[in-house]
Amino acid sequence: MRQGWNNLPRESSESRWRCPLPALAHAGGQREGLAALGEAQAARARKMYAAGSSVEEIAARFAVSRATIYRCLTT
């Protein structure tokens, strides 16, 4: 039985550890993929914050984390 495991192709065991979606792989220290908020949503979030809405309220409205809203506000 042990010989059966040794005869498996090496790539089949290594493929489990690779990122299943290339868009989520890290490249150059930055994460690639879709942004949590589009440009229009980010602009709306900035306007809401300027109007006095809290970060928690904005995050709940767009169903994202507070960290996402803070990133949006700093860019």
N, C-alpha and C positions, 0 to 999 in steps of 0.2 A: 504494500500500500504506500509506503514512503517513497518508493521509486516513482510512483505516479505523479506525486507533487514535484519531484525534481525534473520531470520531463515536460512540464508546462512551459510554454514560451515565456521568456522573461518579460516581454512587453505586456503580457496580460496581467501580471501582478503589479507592474509599475503604473499601468494606466489608471488604477484605482486612486493613485495619489496625485494625478494631474488634475488641474482645474477643469471641470466638465464644460464650462462655457468660456471660450476665449475672451469674451467681452468683460469677464470678471477677473481676468488674470492681471497681475500687477506688472506694469511695464515702466521701467525707468523710475520706480518709486511712486508712481501715480496710478490710481485705480482707473481703469477704463470702463465705460459703460454709460448707461443712461443717467441723466441728472434727475434727482428726486423732484425738482421743481423746474418747469419750463420758464422761459424768459418772461412770459406774460404773468405767470403765477408769482415769480420772484418780484416783479414790479408791483403787483397787487399786495404782496406781503410787506414790501417796503412802505407802501402808502398806508397800509393798516397800522404799521408800527409808528409811523409819523403821526397818525391820527390819534394815537394813544392806546391802541390795543396791546395787550401783553403778549409776550412771546408764546406763552402757554396757549392762549386763545388762538393765535395765528397757527400754531402747530396743529391744534385740534381741527381747525377749519380745513387745512390742507392734508390732514392725516399723515403728517411726517413728524420727526422728532424735533425737540427744541434745538438740538445741535444743528440740524439742517437749516432751521430758521436763522440761527446765529451766523452760520456760514453765508447764508443769503444776504444778511444785513451788512456783512463786512466786505462784500464784493461789489 
